[in-house]
Amino acid sequence: MTKYDFDQVPDRRASDSIKWHAYEADVLPLWVADMDFISPEPVLRALQERVEHGIFGYPDEIAHTSQPGGPPDLRQVIVEHLAQLYRWQIQLDDVILLPGVVTGFNLACHALASPQEAALVQTPVYPPILHAAENTGILGQEMELTRGPDGSYSVDEALFAASFSPQTRLFLLCNPHNPVGKVFTPTELERMAEICLQKGVTIVSDEIHCDLVFPGHPHTPIASLAPEIAQNTITLLAPSKTYNIAGLQCSLAIIQNTELRRRFQQAKKGLVPWVNLMGVTAARAAYLEGQEWLEQVLVYLAANRDYLAHAVSQELPGIQMSPVQGTYLAWLDCRQAGDLGNPYKFFLEKGRLAFNDGDTFGQGGQGFLRLNFGCPRATLVEAVERMKKALQGAKF
């Protein structure tokens, strides 16, 4: 058994990391959703072996069987992975490789809606989802998630149903939800899916954080609930968040409806390139041999989450942290923390901390911050200390 050391603090300023390059050297970055952990050893080994081969030609994207003596086909790995985890039975042809999940939901907008038609999103939400409609020249529609007294979120079914219009063609679901950390239950997913079926609206489900869920909150792929839901859903997945290989740009769309898949593939033509060779290599190794690393990182992330939740409640007056059921992202309500103005600007200026500005996540995000706790504990402790000192100078 390999024992991974997540307390190790790698020097990412010496790399090409946007997370660590975007701000001045004295700013501690906890914004971009990648982790400050070394990736799994099997992934590093597979990449090293691929580099040692010395030739980097075009990858075979359409192979459905492995070549004798070669590595297993990534699509087959995915089919078996989903069957084992979720008892979700899909076919090889249902799997489409993509260079990114963001690419996937923008492609879906292109494929399924015309300029006078619309996509519905639930806010506050990951900014690329929020802006997918605008990016693709269609109409954007929003409904705000309901926030409870403890900071947890739910879907108001009546509001959800009322948010559709005759122009709505897509519902962009984020599950586990970024930034609020919610993992939707099967009952919640079934009800949303039923409404979409009734309205004739296709579900595009961003499930990139599906492996990063905590005990008591198992992930359910919405398409796995029933055959009719599967036929009405495009599911987007990736190993990038799970195994910290986001820069290698390998993602997947699962589309079980033949006509939906045809339209999606048509939208790709001439615009979306193949997945790069190193991304395929890393993804395959991660899914085949990364479970040991994943199990250990989830324990570490849960401890980070619990440390942060306690520190926020005890040491950061006026700030409330939403319960985190999945992802490694904390959603912090700073609206009662005094006269901070914009909390993102406040902590950047007074604490030299870089978070994500809640304003960028749409309605329901004003006065909030998103904090990435996928980092060594020492980094998180330092962030809390900087926040404490910054708040001590704030006016109440």
C-alpha positions in Angstrom: 0.0 0.0 0.0 1.3 3.4 -0.9 0.9 6.0 1.8 0.4 9.5 0.4 1.6 12.6 2.2 -0.9 15.3 1.7 0.8 17.5 4.2 3.6 18.1 1.7 3.6 21.6 0.4 4.7 21.6 -3.2 6.2 24.7 -4.8 3.6 25.5 -7.5 4.9 29.0 -8.1 7.7 27.3 -10.1 5.1 25.7 -12.4 2.7 27.1 -15.0 -0.2 27.2 -12.5 -2.7 29.9 -13.2 -3.8 29.5 -9.5 -0.4 30.5 -8.2 0.5 33.0 -11.0 -2.5 35.3 -11.1 -1.7 37.2 -7.9 1.4 38.8 -6.4 3.8 36.5 -4.5 2.5 37.5 -1.0 -1.1 36.5 -1.8 -2.2 33.0 -0.7 -4.4 31.6 -3.5 -7.4 29.4 -2.6 -9.6 30.0 -5.7 -9.1 27.8 -8.8 -10.6 24.3 -8.3 -7.5 22.2 -8.5 -5.8 20.7 -5.5 -2.3 21.4 -4.1 -1.5 17.7 -3.9 0.8 15.5 -6.0 -1.2 13.3 -8.3 -1.5 9.5 -7.8 1.7 7.5 -8.3 0.2 5.3 -11.0 -0.7 8.3 -13.0 2.8 9.7 -12.8 4.2 6.3 -13.7 1.9 6.0 -16.8 2.9 9.5 -18.0 6.6 8.8 -17.5 6.3 5.5 -19.5 4.4 7.3 -22.3 7.1 10.0 -22.4 9.9 7.4 -22.5 8.2 5.8 -25.6 9.3 9.1 -27.3 6.6 9.4 -30.0 3.5 11.6 -29.6 1.4 11.0 -32.7 -2.3 11.4 -33.1 -4.3 9.3 -30.6 -6.9 6.8 -31.8 -10.2 8.3 -30.7 -12.5 5.8 -32.4 -11.0 2.5 -31.2 -13.5 0.4 -29.3 -11.2 -2.5 -28.6 -7.7 -2.6 -27.2 -4.8 -3.6 -29.4 -2.9 -6.8 -28.4 -0.3 -5.9 -25.9 -1.6 -2.3 -25.7 -3.3 -0.4 -22.9 -7.1 -0.9 -22.3 -9.4 1.4 -24.3 -10.5 4.3 -22.1 -14.1 3.9 -23.1 -14.2 0.4 -21.9 -12.6 1.5 -18.7 -15.4 4.1 -18.2 -18.2 1.6 -19.0 -16.9 -0.8 -16.3 -16.2 2.0 -13.9 -19.8 3.3 -14.0 -21.2 -0.2 -13.8 -19.2 -0.9 -10.7 -19.8 2.4 -8.9 -23.4 3.1 -9.7 -24.8 -0.1 -11.4 -25.3 2.2 -14.4 -25.2 0.2 -17.6 -24.0 2.1 -20.6 -22.5 1.0 -24.0 -19.2 1.9 -25.6 -20.9 4.0 -28.2 -22.5 6.1 -25.5 -19.0 7.5 -24.4 -17.6 10.6 -26.2 -14.2 11.9 -25.3 -13.9 15.7 -24.8 -11.1 18.1 -23.9 -13.2 19.5 -21.1 -16.5 19.5 -19.3 -16.9 23.2 -20.0 -16.6 22.4 -23.7 -19.3 19.8 -23.2 -22.0 22.0 -21.9 -21.3 24.7 -24.4 -21.4 22.1 -27.1 -24.8 20.9 -25.8 -26.1 24.5 -26.0 -24.9 24.7 -29.6 -26.4 21.4 -30.5 -29.8 21.6 -28.8 -31.0 25.2 -28.9 -31.4 28.0 -31.5 -30.8 31.7 -30.8 -34.4 32.3 -29.7 -34.4 29.3 -27.4 -33.0 29.0 -23.8 -31.0 27.1 -21.2 -32.0 27.1 -17.5 -29.5 27.2 -14.7 -29.7 27.1 -10.8 -27.8 29.9 -9.1 -25.5 30.6 -7.5 -23.5 28.4 -9.9 -20.1 27.8 -11.4 -19.5 30.9 -13.7 -18.9 28.9 -17.0 -22.3 27.2 -16.5 -23.9 30.6 -15.7 -22.5 32.1 -19.0 -22.9 29.1 -21.3 -26.1 30.5 -22.9 -24.5 33.9 -23.5 -21.4 32.2 -24.9 -23.4 30.2 -27.4 -25.9 32.9 -28.5 -29.0 31.5 -26.9 -31.2 32.9 -24.1 -30.3 32.4 -20.4 -32.8 31.6 -17.7 -32.1 31.4 -14.0 -33.7 30.1 -10.8 -32.2 30.6 -7.4 -31.6 27.7 -5.1 -33.3 28.1 -1.7 -30.9 28.7 1.2 -31.9 27.4 4.7 -30.9 28.9 8.1 -28.0 26.5 8.5 -26.7 27.5 5.0 -27.8 24.3 3.3 -29.5 24.5 -0.1 -32.6 22.9 -1.7 -34.7 23.2 -4.8 -38.1 24.8 -4.6 -40.0 22.5 -6.9 -42.8 25.0 -7.7 -40.3 27.7 -8.5 -38.3 25.2 -10.6 -41.3 24.2 -12.6 -42.3 27.9 -13.1 -38.9 28.8 -14.3 -39.3 27.0 -17.6 -40.8 28.8 -20.6 -41.8 27.6 -24.0 -38.3 28.6 -25.2 -36.5 26.4 -22.7 -34.6 23.5 -24.4 -31.9 22.6 -21.8 -31.5 22.4 -18.1 -27.9 22.7 -17.0 -27.6 20.8 -13.7 -24.5 20.9 -11.5 -24.3 17.8 -9.2 -22.4 17.8 -6.9 -23.1 21.5 -6.9 -20.3 24.0 -7.4 -20.1 26.2 -5.3 -22.7 25.3 -2.6 -21.3 21.8 -2.0 -24.7 20.1 -2.2 -25.1 16.5 -3.4 -28.6 16.0 -4.7 -30.5 13.0 -3.4 -32.2 10.5 -5.7 -35.6 11.9 -4.8 -34.6 15.5 -5.6 -33.1 14.3 -8.9 -36.1 12.3 -9.8 -38.4 15.2 -9.3 -36.3 17.6 -11.4 -36.0 14.9 -14.1 -39.8 14.4 -14.1 -40.4 18.1 -14.6 -37.9 18.2 -17.4 -39.6 15.3 -19.1 -43.0 17.0 -18.7 -41.6 20.2 -20.2 -39.7 18.4 -23.1 -36.4 19.9 -21.8 -33.1 18.0 -22.1 -30.9 17.6 -19.0 -27.2 18.4 -19.3 -25.7 17.2 -16.0 -22.2 18.4 -15.0 -21.0 15.7 -12.6 -17.3 16.5 -12.6 -17.1 16.3 -8.8 -19.0 13.0 -8.6 -16.1 11.1 -7.0 -15.5 13.8 -4.4 -18.4 13.1 -2.0 -18.3 12.6 1.7 -19.8 9.8 3.9 -23.6 9.9 4.0 -23.9 11.7 0.7 -23.4 9.2 -2.1 -23.6 10.5 -5.7 -26.3 9.4 -8.0 -25.9 10.0 -11.8 -29.3 11.5 -12.8 -29.2 9.4 -16.0 -29.0 6.2 -13.9 -32.4 6.7 -12.3 -34.6 5.4 -15.2 -34.4 4.6 -18.9 -36.6 7.5 -19.9 -34.3 9.9 -17.9 -31.2 8.4 -19.5 -32.7 9.0 -22.9 -33.2 12.7 -22.0 -29.8 13.4 -20.5 -26.3 14.3 -21.5 -23.9 13.5 -18.6 -20.5 15.2 -18.3 -17.7 13.6 -16.3 -13.9 13.8 -15.9 -11.1 12.4 -13.8 -9.6 15.9 -13.6 -10.9 17.1 -10.2 -10.9 13.6 -8.7 -7.3 12.8 -9.4 -5.9 16.4 -9.7 -5.1 16.2 -13.4 -7.1 19.1 -14.7 -4.4 20.5 -16.9 -4.3 17.4 -19.0 -7.8 18.1 -20.4 -9.5 14.8 -20.7 -13.3 14.6 -20.1 -16.3 12.5 -21.1 -19.8 12.9 -22.3 -22.2 10.0 -21.7 -25.1 10.2 -24.2 -27.4 7.1 -24.4 -29.9 8.7 -26.8 -28.8 8.0 -30.3 -30.3 11.2 -31.8 -28.9 13.4 -28.9 -25.5 11.8 -29.5 -25.7 12.5 -33.2 -26.5 16.2 -32.7 -23.8 16.5 -30.1 -21.2 14.9 -32.3 -22.3 17.2 -35.2 -21.8 20.3 -33.1 -18.2 19.1 -32.5 -17.1 18.9 -36.1 -14.4 21.3 -37.1 -14.4 23.0 -33.7 -13.5 20.5 -30.9 -10.2 18.7 -31.3 -9.4 15.2 -30.0 -8.3 14.7 -26.4 -4.6 14.9 -26.1 -2.5 11.8 -25.8 -1.2 12.5 -22.3 -4.7 13.3 -21.0 -6.0 9.9 -22.2 -2.9 8.2 -20.7 -3.5 9.9 -17.3 -7.2 9.3 -17.3 -6.9 5.6 -18.0 -4.3 5.1 -15.2 -6.3 7.1 -12.8 -9.5 5.1 -13.3 -7.7 1.8 -13.3 -5.2 2.3 -10.4 -6.1 5.6 -8.6 -8.6 4.2 -6.0 -6.0 3.9 -3.2 -5.0 7.6 -3.7 -8.6 8.7 -3.9 -9.6 6.9 -0.7 -6.8 8.6 1.2 -7.4 12.1 -0.3 -11.1 11.9 0.7 -10.2 11.2 4.3 -7.8 14.2 4.2 -10.3 16.5 2.5 -13.0 15.5 5.1 -10.6 16.5 7.9 -9.9 19.8 6.1 -13.6 20.4 5.7 -14.2 19.7 9.4 -11.3 21.9 10.5 -12.5 24.7 8.4 -16.1 24.4 9.5 -15.1 24.6 13.1 -12.7 27.4 12.6 -15.3 29.5 10.7 -17.9 29.0 13.5 -15.5 29.6 16.3 -12.9 32.1 15.0 -14.5 34.1 12.2 -17.4 36.1 13.6 -20.3 36.8 11.2 -19.2 34.2 8.6 -21.3 31.1 8.0 -20.1 28.1 6.0 -22.6 26.0 4.1 -22.5 22.2 4.9 -20.2 20.6 2.4 -21.6 17.2 1.2 -19.3 17.0 -1.9 -16.4 18.8 -3.7 -13.5 20.4 -1.9 -15.1 23.9 -2.1 -16.4 25.8 0.8 -19.2 28.4 0.3 -18.8 31.2 2.9 -21.6 33.7 3.7 -19.9 37.0 4.8 -22.9 39.2 4.8 -23.0 39.4 8.6 -19.3 39.9 9.1 -19.3 43.6 9.3 -18.8 46.4 6.9 -16.5 44.5 4.5 -17.8 46.0 1.3 -17.1 43.3 -1.3 -15.6 40.4 0.8 -13.4 39.2 -2.1 -11.7 42.6 -2.3 -11.6 43.0 1.4 -9.7 39.7 2.1 -7.5 40.3 -0.9 -6.5 43.7 0.3 -6.5 43.1 4.1 -5.6 39.5 4.3 -3.6 38.9 1.0 -5.9 36.0 0.3 -7.4 35.1 -3.1 -10.8 33.5 -3.1 -13.5 33.4 -5.7 -15.9 36.3 -5.6 -19.4 35.2 -4.9 -20.7 37.9 -7.3 -19.4 35.9 -10.2 -21.7 33.0 -9.4 -24.9 34.9 -10.2 -28.0 35.5 -8.1 -27.6 34.4 -4.5 -23.8 34.9 -4.6 -23.5 38.5 -3.5 -21.7 38.7 -0.2 -20.2 35.2 -0.5 -16.8 33.7 -1.1 -15.7 30.3 -2.5 -12.7 28.8 -0.8 -10.8 25.8 -2.1 -9.7 23.6 0.8 -8.0 21.0 -1.4 -4.6 22.0 0.0 -2.2 20.9 2.8 -3.5 21.6 6.3 -0.8 24.2 6.9 -2.0 26.3 4.0 -5.6 26.1 5.3 -4.5 27.1 8.8 -2.6 30.1 7.5 -5.6 31.2 5.5 -7.8 31.1 8.6 -5.2 33.1 10.6 -5.1 35.7 7.8 -8.9 35.9 7.8 -9.0 36.4 11.6 -6.5 39.2 11.5 -8.3 40.9 8.6 -11.6 40.7 10.4 -10.2 42.1 13.6 -9.7 45.4 11.7 -13.2 45.4 10.2 -15.9 47.8 11.4 -19.2 46.3 12.8 
